[in-house]
Amino acid sequence: MSIEQQPSLPPVLRPANPPRRELSELASRFARDVRGDAAGITVTGITLATADLRAGEAFVAIRGVNRHGAEFAAAAAEKGAVAIISDDAGAEIAASAGLPILIVDDPRGVLGALSAWVYGTGADDALPLLFATTGTNGKTSVSHLLEGILGQLGVVTGLSSTAERHIAGEVIVSRLTTPEASEMHALLALMRERDVEAVAVEVSAQALSRHRVDGLVFDVAGFTNLSHDHLDDYADMNEYFEAKLPLFRPDRARRGVVCVDSASGWTVVDRAEIPIVTVGTPSIAADPDAASRADWVVVIDDERTTGTTFTLTGPAGSLTTVVPVIGPHMAANAALAIVMLLEGGYSWDRIVAALERDGAIDAYLPGRTQLVSGDAGPAVFVDFGHSPDAFEKTLAAVRRVTPGKVLMLFGADGDRDATKRYDMARTAVEGSDILVVTDHHPRFENPDAIRATLVEGARRARPDAEIHEFSPPEKAIVAAVGLVGDGDAILWAGPGHQDYRDIRGVRTPYSARELARRALRDAGWPVPEPRWPVPYTDDAD
């Protein structure tokens, strides 16, 4: 099913008062050639998808893997598009739609600049303060921590993350980790309308490679780490790493804050072309001595199921606070967020005063090592982590706060990077006492084959381990709760905040958090009321 056919996808957001730009001026700025008459036509937006198109907008037709977007030109015209922007091939395909066609060499490559001009959201325009975070793991956590601390400072905030989009308190489920450039610029225009002062944006490697943040210059860019992931999109880890580095150039960001707990962090410091400040957590760093020489150093003071206490020390002073999730890696994420805010112009004294007043960082991290259980029975954490490195860090964090056994429940994405599956299984079985393998998003792969690979990888690593296999996940979580007791813990990795499973292109309603709560309740354990919306309503067994 194509994106345009997916009825459950969240809407693309636009400013309430859209711009009014002359198509003829757009053509003179960006087009190599124009077919048809562009005179006297007003453009009020830009879009890539006919499903999201509003009357008065220009439709940008890009060649996809299987089809050219120009094949939807007639549909765009029916919905009120005022022009088509495409390449030479697209112009030929779209000729019969009866709209002016602006020809550019690379429609995707110019989309960011086009969108910035249409919405008035370029580097020289009045925008909120922009914070970008990249890396393999921790991007979403840092983004939500940035927003949480900004809220404690009394700032009106915006957010664009894998999990959600936020505009001055309004919450919308996300489509992509980083929206397409047309959506990103429209979102920023809407945020500006609503007097948002600062925006946290999660920036993936794909976003940089595919021009999704083109036309923006971030005030501060942060880097978390690099680990095995996305080798379905990149030839190797070096190519994946190189895709992230452009964020640390002057045309992308003004300043950078880099976590140096991994070797990749130091490489970013060496390769960056903008001023850089470093943050290190020696207790978890690959090179503790090097991390201890960072500009800002994190020391872990205490770990509990409800949060991690840490002290951050650097040139401006020292601060002790609590991040409301488990694990030293989450303290490192929180420290990165704090230093990014400092580099963005918020004063150290103001940050310290807000955190001391509240006694902790007040941030909600959807599906990030999220505790869904009560005071008695097994502790159950639901997490979005889906890489070997994420598994290793989170399992270690769960182990440190668990007096009893640790059970790991996970599956693997279908039609995604299959090269990491053995490492995921090895890390999962080595870090747990009991392993339960189940399904995740099978997409168009055979879920039985995915599980078989994971079980094989786990048995290779630990032939004597207690390993179970259950399908579907609804059955797996019930079985997992039955395998543990009071004082034990379950880490369900993969689904995190998501409210669906992708099964053969269909988004099937599903919430791991609600399923876990239901399994605990049915087993007789107390379950607190959730802090998050629960969209999952399927009561089937």
Backbone torsions as a table, in degrees:
resi	resn	phi	psi	omega
1	MET	NA	130.9	-178.6
2	SER	-78.5	164.5	177.4
3	ILE	-57.5	-37.5	-176.2
4	GLU	-69.7	-17.2	-179.6
5	GLN	-98.1	-5.4	-174.9
6	GLN	-82.1	103.5	-178.0
7	PRO	-71.4	-20.2	-174.4
8	SER	-88.7	-3.3	-179.1
9	LEU	-69.2	141.8	178.6
10	PRO	-64.0	156.9	-177.5
11	PRO	-74.6	154.2	169.2
12	VAL	-81.2	134.1	-174.9
13	LEU	-93.7	143.1	179.6
14	ARG	-127.6	158.1	170.8
15	PRO	-62.7	146.8	-179.5
16	ALA	-65.9	-33.6	177.3
17	ASN	-113.6	87.4	-174.0
18	PRO	-64.2	155.3	179.0
19	PRO	-69.0	165.5	174.5
20	ARG	-129.0	104.1	-177.4
21	ARG	-115.1	145.9	178.9
22	GLU	-81.0	127.0	179.7
23	LEU	-60.4	-35.2	-179.7
24	SER	-63.7	-36.6	178.4
25	GLU	-72.1	-38.9	175.7
26	LEU	-58.3	-43.0	-179.5
27	ALA	-63.6	-42.3	-178.0
28	SER	-67.5	-29.5	-179.3
29	ARG	-81.1	-36.5	-167.0
30	PHE	-122.6	-24.8	-170.8
31	ALA	-89.6	143.5	172.8
32	ARG	-83.3	-29.9	-179.1
33	ASP	-153.6	154.9	178.4
34	VAL	-130.2	130.0	174.7
35	ARG	-111.8	121.0	-174.9
36	GLY	101.3	-177.9	-174.9
37	ASP	-102.9	115.7	-179.8
38	ALA	-92.9	-3.8	-175.1
39	ALA	-70.1	141.4	173.1
40	GLY	73.1	13.4	-178.3
41	ILE	-108.0	134.1	180.0
42	THR	-103.9	135.9	178.4
43	VAL	-108.6	131.8	-179.0
44	THR	-116.4	6.7	178.6
45	GLY	174.4	175.1	-178.9
46	ILE	-133.8	140.0	176.3
47	THR	-149.6	156.5	176.0
48	LEU	-100.8	-16.6	-171.1
49	ALA	-123.9	131.9	179.3
50	THR	-65.9	-27.5	179.5
51	ALA	-62.7	-27.3	-177.9
52	ASP	-103.0	-1.2	-171.9
53	LEU	-70.1	138.5	174.9
54	ARG	-116.8	149.7	-179.2
55	ALA	-54.7	134.9	-179.9
56	GLY	98.3	-4.9	-177.8
57	GLU	-96.3	159.9	173.8
58	ALA	-94.3	137.8	179.9
59	PHE	-99.5	119.7	179.3
60	VAL	-95.0	116.1	-174.9
61	ALA	-100.8	115.3	-175.3
62	ILE	-115.3	144.0	176.6
63	ARG	-71.7	124.1	177.0
64	GLY	-96.1	-170.7	-178.9
65	VAL	-66.0	-42.6	-174.6
66	ASN	-110.1	-27.2	-175.6
67	ARG	-141.2	160.3	175.5
68	HIS	-94.6	135.0	179.9
69	GLY	-58.0	-23.6	-179.8
70	ALA	-64.0	-17.3	176.4
71	GLU	-64.1	-17.8	-179.8
72	PHE	-99.9	14.0	-177.0
73	ALA	-62.2	-40.4	179.9
74	ALA	-64.0	-40.7	177.7
75	ALA	-63.9	-38.5	177.9
76	ALA	-62.9	-41.9	179.2
77	ALA	-63.3	-40.8	179.2
78	GLU	-62.7	-31.4	-178.0
79	LYS	-87.7	-0.5	174.4
80	GLY	105.6	13.6	175.4
81	ALA	-61.0	145.0	-179.4
82	VAL	-103.1	-10.6	-179.8
83	ALA	-165.1	159.4	173.0
84	ILE	-114.0	135.7	174.1
85	ILE	-118.5	120.3	-175.2
86	SER	-157.5	-176.9	176.1
87	ASP	-91.1	-175.0	-176.8
88	ASP	-60.1	-43.3	-179.4
89	ALA	-64.0	-42.2	179.2
90	GLY	-64.6	-35.4	179.1
91	ALA	-62.2	-40.0	178.5
92	GLU	-66.1	-42.7	-178.3
93	ILE	-66.3	-38.1	-173.2
94	ALA	-87.9	0.9	-172.3
95	ALA	-56.3	-35.7	-175.2
96	SER	-80.2	-3.7	-177.0
97	ALA	-73.0	-18.0	176.4
98	GLY	80.0	18.0	179.3
99	LEU	-111.4	154.9	170.6
100	PRO	-59.1	140.5	-179.4
101	ILE	-120.2	123.2	176.3
102	LEU	-100.0	124.0	-174.8
103	ILE	-100.8	126.3	175.4
104	VAL	-127.8	158.0	-177.8
105	ASP	-71.3	-38.8	-174.6
106	ASP	-136.9	90.4	-175.9
107	PRO	-56.8	-42.9	179.1
108	ARG	-67.9	-39.7	-178.6
109	GLY	-64.1	-28.2	-177.8
110	VAL	-98.7	-3.1	-173.6
111	LEU	-61.2	-40.3	-179.8
112	GLY	-63.3	-46.1	179.5
113	ALA	-65.7	-40.8	176.6
114	LEU	-58.2	-49.5	-176.3
115	SER	-65.4	-40.8	179.0
116	ALA	-61.4	-40.1	180.0
117	TRP	-69.5	-44.5	-178.4
118	VAL	-63.2	-44.9	-174.6
119	TYR	-93.2	-4.8	-179.3
120	GLY	66.2	44.1	-175.5
121	THR	-125.2	28.9	178.0
122	GLY	-78.5	179.8	-175.5
123	ALA	-61.1	-29.1	-177.4
124	ASP	-93.0	2.2	-179.4
125	ASP	-94.1	160.5	177.7
126	ALA	-71.8	115.5	-177.9
127	LEU	-133.6	162.1	169.5
128	PRO	-62.8	166.0	172.9
129	LEU	-66.0	130.1	-174.0
130	LEU	-111.4	124.0	176.6
131	PHE	-114.3	126.3	178.7
132	ALA	-115.3	140.2	175.8
133	THR	-127.4	130.1	175.7
134	THR	-128.1	172.1	-176.1
135	GLY	135.7	172.7	179.0
136	THR	-77.6	-56.7	-178.4
137	ASN	-114.6	147.6	174.3
138	GLY	97.9	-8.2	-177.9
139	LYS	-58.8	-48.3	-178.3
140	THR	-65.5	-42.7	-179.6
141	SER	-60.4	-47.6	-179.8
142	VAL	-61.5	-41.1	-179.3
143	SER	-61.9	-44.7	179.5
144	HIS	-71.0	-33.1	175.7
145	LEU	-67.5	-40.6	174.6
146	LEU	-56.7	-48.6	-178.6
147	GLU	-63.6	-40.7	-179.0
148	GLY	-62.5	-46.0	-179.6
149	ILE	-67.8	-40.0	176.2
150	LEU	-58.2	-40.5	176.8
151	GLY	-61.7	-38.7	177.3
152	GLN	-66.1	-25.3	176.9
153	LEU	-82.0	-4.2	-179.8
154	GLY	84.8	19.0	-176.6
155	VAL	-91.4	137.8	171.7
156	VAL	-76.2	123.3	-167.9
157	THR	-117.6	160.0	168.9
158	GLY	-128.5	157.1	-177.6
159	LEU	-148.3	139.7	170.6
160	SER	-135.2	106.4	-177.3
161	SER	-133.6	174.8	175.2
162	THR	-55.1	-37.4	-173.9
163	ALA	-82.3	-48.8	-168.7
164	GLU	-149.3	161.5	165.3
165	ARG	-112.5	135.4	177.4
166	HIS	-123.8	135.8	174.8
167	ILE	-132.7	102.0	176.9
168	ALA	50.4	44.4	177.1
169	GLY	98.8	-20.1	176.4
170	GLU	-79.1	136.3	-175.7
171	VAL	-115.7	130.2	178.0
172	ILE	-131.8	135.0	177.5
173	VAL	-65.5	144.2	-177.2
174	SER	-85.9	155.7	171.3
175	ARG	-94.1	-57.6	-177.4
176	LEU	-119.1	157.9	175.0
177	THR	-51.2	-51.3	174.6
178	THR	-122.4	126.3	-177.8
179	PRO	-63.7	161.1	171.3
180	GLU	-59.2	156.1	-174.1
181	ALA	-56.2	-39.9	-179.6
182	SER	-62.9	-41.1	178.5
183	GLU	-71.0	-38.2	-178.8
184	MET	-61.7	-46.0	-178.8
185	HIS	-70.3	-36.7	176.0
186	ALA	-64.6	-39.6	178.6
187	LEU	-62.3	-44.3	179.1
188	LEU	-65.5	-36.3	177.0
189	ALA	-64.1	-39.7	177.0
190	LEU	-66.1	-42.4	178.4
191	MET	-61.0	-41.2	178.5
192	ARG	-62.0	-40.7	177.0
193	GLU	-58.1	-35.1	-175.2
194	ARG	-94.8	18.3	174.2
195	ASP	61.7	33.6	173.5
196	VAL	-68.5	133.8	-177.9
197	GLU	-94.2	-33.1	-176.2
198	ALA	-146.4	143.4	-176.1
199	VAL	-129.6	131.5	173.4
200	ALA	-101.0	125.1	-175.7
201	VAL	-123.8	127.0	174.4
202	GLU	-85.3	124.0	-174.6
203	VAL	-118.6	111.2	179.4
204	SER	-84.5	165.4	174.5
205	ALA	-60.4	-40.1	179.3
206	GLN	-62.5	-34.5	178.9
207	ALA	-61.9	-39.1	178.8
208	LEU	-73.4	-42.7	-179.3
209	SER	-65.9	-33.9	-173.2
210	ARG	-104.4	19.2	170.1
211	HIS	66.4	24.6	-175.9
212	ARG	-75.4	-20.8	177.5
213	VAL	-113.7	17.7	174.9
214	ASP	-61.0	146.7	179.4
215	GLY	87.3	-1.0	179.7
216	LEU	-116.1	144.8	168.5
217	VAL	-122.7	114.8	-177.9
218	PHE	-79.2	144.6	177.7
219	ASP	-70.5	-39.5	177.9
220	VAL	-140.0	132.9	174.9
221	ALA	-113.8	134.7	178.7
222	GLY	-115.2	149.9	177.8
223	PHE	-126.5	129.3	-178.5
224	THR	-94.4	-61.4	-174.8
225	ASN	-172.4	178.2	174.5
226	LEU	-139.6	128.8	176.1
227	SER	-148.4	175.8	-172.7
228	HIS	-59.7	115.0	176.5
229	ASP	-173.8	160.9	170.5
230	HIS	60.8	28.2	176.6
231	LEU	-80.1	5.7	167.0
232	ASP	-81.7	-20.2	179.6
233	ASP	-102.2	-26.1	-175.2
234	TYR	-125.3	147.0	-173.3
235	ALA	-64.1	-36.9	-179.8
236	ASP	-158.9	179.4	-176.7
237	MET	-65.3	-31.3	179.1
238	ASN	-66.2	-43.4	178.6
239	GLU	-65.0	-38.9	177.2
240	TYR	-61.2	-44.4	179.3
241	PHE	-65.0	-44.1	-179.4
242	GLU	-61.5	-28.6	179.4
243	ALA	-67.6	-24.9	-178.6
244	LYS	-86.7	-26.9	-173.2
245	LEU	-60.3	-32.7	-179.2
246	PRO	-57.3	-20.5	178.7
247	LEU	-64.1	-18.9	-176.6
248	PHE	-105.9	36.6	173.3
249	ARG	-113.9	156.9	-177.3
250	PRO	-60.4	-25.5	179.1
251	ASP	-79.2	-5.8	-179.6
252	ARG	-116.0	-33.7	-175.8
253	ALA	-153.6	154.6	-178.5
254	ARG	-92.4	-34.6	-179.7
255	ARG	-143.9	159.3	179.6
256	GLY	-133.9	149.6	172.3
257	VAL	-127.3	125.8	-170.9
258	VAL	-124.6	128.1	171.1
259	CYS	-77.7	126.1	-176.1
260	VAL	-109.1	31.2	176.4
261	ASP	-77.1	-13.1	175.6
262	SER	-122.3	159.1	179.7
263	ALA	-60.4	-32.0	-179.7
264	SER	-62.5	-31.6	177.9
265	GLY	-61.7	-44.5	178.4
266	TRP	-65.3	-33.6	177.3
267	THR	-66.0	-39.0	175.6
268	VAL	-60.5	-43.4	178.6
269	VAL	-57.9	-44.1	-178.9
270	ASP	-67.8	-35.4	-172.8
271	ARG	-94.2	-14.5	-175.6
272	ALA	-63.3	146.3	179.2
273	GLU	-111.1	15.8	178.1
274	ILE	-129.3	163.7	177.2
275	PRO	-59.6	136.0	-174.8
276	ILE	-126.5	139.4	170.6
277	VAL	-117.7	140.4	-175.7
278	THR	-109.0	151.2	177.1
279	VAL	-132.2	131.5	-178.9
280	GLY	-133.7	147.2	175.8
281	THR	-122.5	90.7	-172.2
282	PRO	-55.0	-32.4	-175.8
283	SER	-67.1	-19.8	179.1
284	ILE	-123.1	1.0	-175.3
285	ALA	-74.2	149.3	175.0
286	ALA	-62.1	-35.4	176.4
287	ASP	-124.7	91.5	-175.9
288	PRO	-58.5	-38.1	-179.4
289	ASP	-64.2	-43.7	178.9
290	ALA	-64.2	-42.7	-179.7
291	ALA	-62.5	-33.2	-179.7
292	SER	-70.1	-14.4	178.4
293	ARG	-97.1	7.5	177.4
294	ALA	-65.0	161.3	178.1
295	ASP	-60.7	-38.7	178.6
296	TRP	-123.9	132.7	-175.2
297	VAL	-120.4	135.8	-179.4
298	VAL	-106.6	129.4	174.8
299	VAL	-118.1	128.8	-179.7
300	ILE	-84.0	124.2	-177.4
301	ASP	-99.2	-35.4	-176.3
302	ASP	-161.7	147.2	177.6
303	GLU	-129.9	127.1	176.7
304	ARG	-137.3	167.7	-178.9
305	THR	-62.9	-24.2	-176.6
306	THR	-94.8	-5.8	179.6
307	GLY	165.2	173.4	-177.5
308	THR	-126.3	124.0	178.2
309	THR	-91.7	134.3	-179.3
310	PHE	-145.4	160.4	175.3
311	THR	-118.5	129.3	179.1
312	LEU	-111.0	125.2	-177.3
313	THR	-128.4	134.2	179.2
314	GLY	-163.1	-163.8	-174.3
315	PRO	-57.0	-31.8	-176.5
316	ALA	-87.5	-13.1	-179.5
317	GLY	142.4	-159.0	-176.9
318	SER	-130.6	144.2	-177.1
319	LEU	-142.0	131.7	173.1
320	THR	-113.8	128.0	-179.2
321	THR	-152.7	-176.5	-177.1
322	VAL	-125.6	132.3	171.0
323	VAL	-98.5	133.3	-168.1
324	PRO	-80.3	34.8	175.0
325	VAL	-144.1	163.0	-175.8
326	ILE	-84.9	152.4	169.0
327	GLY	110.6	134.9	174.5
328	PRO	-57.7	-32.3	178.8
329	HIS	-64.8	-30.4	176.5
330	MET	-74.2	-33.3	173.3
331	ALA	-64.4	-38.9	176.7
332	ALA	-62.9	-41.0	176.9
333	ASN	-62.1	-42.5	-179.6
334	ALA	-64.8	-41.0	178.4
335	ALA	-63.1	-41.5	177.0
336	LEU	-58.3	-43.8	179.8
337	ALA	-62.8	-43.1	-179.1
338	ILE	-62.1	-45.0	-178.4
339	VAL	-70.1	-33.8	174.9
340	MET	-61.1	-41.6	178.0
341	LEU	-64.4	-39.9	177.7
342	LEU	-61.8	-44.7	179.3
343	GLU	-68.6	-23.6	178.1
344	GLY	-80.4	-4.1	175.5
345	GLY	111.4	-4.3	175.8
346	TYR	-79.5	131.9	-171.9
347	SER	-71.7	148.7	177.9
348	TRP	-58.1	-45.3	-178.0
349	ASP	-61.8	-38.1	179.4
350	ARG	-66.9	-42.2	178.6
351	ILE	-64.3	-47.9	-178.8
352	VAL	-60.9	-45.2	-178.1
353	ALA	-60.2	-42.4	-178.8
354	ALA	-66.4	-43.5	-178.2
355	LEU	-71.7	-36.8	177.0
356	GLU	-68.6	-37.8	177.5
357	ARG	-59.6	-43.4	-175.8
358	ASP	-90.4	-12.6	177.4
359	GLY	78.9	-1.2	-178.7
360	ALA	-175.6	170.6	170.5
361	ILE	-77.4	126.4	-178.8
362	ASP	-99.8	87.6	-177.5
363	ALA	-139.2	143.1	175.9
364	TYR	-105.4	119.1	-178.7
365	LEU	-110.0	93.3	-173.6
366	PRO	-61.5	119.9	175.4
367	GLY	69.0	20.0	177.8
368	ARG	-109.3	99.1	-174.9
369	THR	44.5	50.4	-172.4
370	GLN	-85.6	120.6	180.0
371	LEU	-78.2	119.0	-177.3
372	VAL	-112.2	-0.9	-176.3
373	SER	-98.7	175.1	-178.6
374	GLY	-100.2	-161.3	-174.8
375	ASP	-75.9	-23.6	179.5
376	ALA	-116.6	157.5	-179.5
377	GLY	87.9	-172.9	179.5
378	PRO	-69.1	142.9	171.9
379	ALA	-78.2	128.8	-179.6
380	VAL	-118.8	121.9	179.1
381	PHE	-112.6	131.3	174.9
382	VAL	-108.8	129.3	-172.3
383	ASP	-136.0	152.6	-179.8
384	PHE	-89.0	-9.0	-175.5
385	GLY	-54.1	134.2	-178.5
386	HIS	-144.0	33.1	175.5
387	SER	-134.6	158.4	179.5
388	PRO	-56.6	-40.9	-179.5
389	ASP	-64.4	-43.1	177.9
390	ALA	-62.6	-41.9	177.7
391	PHE	-59.0	-48.3	-176.2
392	GLU	-60.3	-48.2	-177.8
393	LYS	-65.8	-43.8	-175.5
394	THR	-73.0	-40.0	176.3
395	LEU	-60.9	-42.0	178.6
396	ALA	-62.2	-39.7	178.8
397	ALA	-65.9	-43.0	178.0
398	VAL	-63.4	-41.2	-179.8
399	ARG	-58.5	-40.9	-175.0
400	ARG	-69.5	-22.1	-179.6
401	VAL	-107.2	10.7	-176.2
402	THR	-116.5	117.7	178.4
403	PRO	-73.8	-25.3	-176.9
404	GLY	-104.8	-141.8	-176.4
405	LYS	-82.3	153.6	175.0
406	VAL	-114.9	121.8	176.4
407	LEU	-105.9	133.1	177.9
408	MET	-108.9	127.1	177.5
409	LEU	-119.7	124.7	-178.7
410	PHE	-160.4	164.7	170.9
411	GLY	-140.0	-174.8	-179.2
412	ALA	-130.9	148.8	177.8
413	ASP	-63.8	137.0	168.2
414	GLY	-84.8	154.4	178.2
415	ASP	56.2	32.3	175.4
416	ARG	-133.8	-173.6	-175.2
417	ASP	-52.9	101.4	-179.3
418	ALA	-82.5	-13.3	-176.6
419	THR	-69.3	-17.0	-178.1
420	LYS	-94.6	-2.2	-172.2
421	ARG	-64.5	-42.8	177.9
422	TYR	-63.8	-40.8	179.0
423	ASP	-67.1	-37.3	175.2
424	MET	-59.7	-47.0	-179.0
425	ALA	-64.9	-43.0	179.4
426	ARG	-61.2	-48.7	-179.1
427	THR	-62.0	-40.7	-178.9
428	ALA	-63.6	-45.3	-176.4
429	VAL	-75.1	-32.2	179.1
430	GLU	-72.8	-25.7	-177.6
431	GLY	-97.5	1.2	-176.0
432	SER	-127.2	165.7	174.5
433	ASP	-93.2	-30.7	178.5
434	ILE	-133.9	136.3	179.1
435	LEU	-118.3	131.0	174.4
436	VAL	-121.6	119.8	179.9
437	VAL	-100.5	133.8	179.8
438	THR	-142.5	-162.4	-178.8
439	ASP	-98.8	156.6	174.6
440	HIS	-125.5	-117.1	173.0
441	HIS	-96.3	97.2	179.9
442	PRO	-69.8	-25.6	-174.4
443	ARG	52.1	-123.3	-176.6
444	PHE	-101.6	9.4	175.2
445	GLU	-87.2	161.9	175.4
446	ASN	-78.6	115.2	-177.5
447	PRO	-63.1	-30.1	177.5
448	ASP	-62.2	-39.5	-179.9
449	ALA	-69.0	-38.4	178.5
450	ILE	-62.6	-47.2	179.6
451	ARG	-62.1	-39.8	-179.4
452	ALA	-60.8	-40.6	178.0
453	THR	-63.4	-42.9	-179.2
454	LEU	-66.2	-43.5	178.7
455	VAL	-63.8	-42.2	178.6
456	GLU	-61.3	-45.0	179.3
457	GLY	-61.9	-39.8	179.3
458	ALA	-67.5	-42.3	-178.7
459	ARG	-68.7	-32.6	175.4
460	ARG	-61.4	-41.9	-176.2
461	ALA	-74.0	-39.8	-177.9
462	ARG	-142.1	86.7	-177.6
463	PRO	-59.7	-26.0	-176.1
464	ASP	-92.6	1.7	-174.1
465	ALA	-72.2	155.1	173.8
466	GLU	-83.7	108.0	-174.8
467	ILE	-125.3	129.6	178.4
468	HIS	-122.5	154.9	177.3
469	GLU	-132.8	123.4	179.6
470	PHE	-135.4	141.1	174.7
471	SER	-141.8	137.5	1.5
472	PRO	-83.9	-176.7	-179.3
473	PRO	-60.0	-31.6	177.5
474	GLU	-56.4	-37.3	177.3
475	LYS	-78.0	-35.7	-175.7
476	ALA	-64.7	-41.7	-176.9
477	ILE	-70.7	-34.1	176.1
478	VAL	-63.9	-44.7	178.3
479	ALA	-64.1	-40.1	-179.1
480	ALA	-62.6	-44.0	178.9
481	VAL	-62.5	-33.7	178.7
482	GLY	-72.5	-16.2	-178.6
483	LEU	-90.7	-6.6	-176.4
484	VAL	-130.5	173.1	-178.7
485	GLY	-144.6	-163.7	-178.5
486	ASP	-59.4	132.0	-179.0
487	GLY	90.0	-9.2	176.1
488	ASP	-92.2	177.0	179.7
489	ALA	-142.7	148.8	173.2
490	ILE	-119.8	128.9	170.2
491	LEU	-109.4	112.4	176.7
492	TRP	-100.3	104.1	-173.6
493	ALA	-101.2	141.4	175.8
494	GLY	121.2	-60.6	-172.2
495	PRO	-74.1	-35.0	176.4
496	GLY	51.0	-124.8	-175.1
497	HIS	-81.6	-11.1	-167.6
498	GLN	-65.7	146.3	-177.3
499	ASP	-113.3	25.0	179.3
500	TYR	-157.2	163.1	166.4
501	ARG	-120.9	139.3	179.9
502	ASP	-90.9	106.8	-179.1
503	ILE	-121.3	106.3	-178.1
504	ARG	53.3	44.0	175.2
505	GLY	83.4	0.3	-179.5
506	VAL	-107.7	128.6	177.6
507	ARG	-82.0	103.1	-177.5
508	THR	-90.6	124.6	-178.8
509	PRO	-53.8	136.1	-171.3
510	TYR	-172.5	132.9	175.5
511	SER	-137.3	112.1	178.3
512	ALA	-61.3	-36.1	-178.7
513	ARG	-64.0	-44.7	180.0
514	GLU	-72.2	-36.9	177.3
515	LEU	-63.1	-39.4	178.9
516	ALA	-65.9	-42.9	179.0
517	ARG	-63.3	-40.4	179.4
518	ARG	-64.2	-43.3	-180.0
519	ALA	-63.7	-39.9	177.7
520	LEU	-65.3	-45.0	-178.7
521	ARG	-62.1	-44.0	-179.7
522	ASP	-66.2	-26.2	178.0
523	ALA	-84.2	-1.6	176.6
524	GLY	94.3	8.8	-179.5
525	TRP	-93.4	144.5	178.1
526	PRO	-68.2	143.2	-178.8
527	VAL	-132.3	126.3	179.1
528	PRO	-73.9	161.1	174.6
529	GLU	-67.5	139.3	-177.6
530	PRO	-71.9	151.1	174.8
531	ARG	-89.2	-6.7	-172.1
532	TRP	-114.7	159.7	173.5
533	PRO	-63.9	142.4	179.9
534	VAL	-116.0	93.7	-176.3
535	PRO	-79.1	-13.4	-172.8
536	TYR	-79.1	121.4	-175.9
537	THR	-127.5	3.2	-178.7
538	ASP	-72.5	118.5	-178.0
539	ASP	-97.8	13.2	-179.1
540	ALA	-67.1	150.2	178.5
541	ASP	-68.9	NA	NA
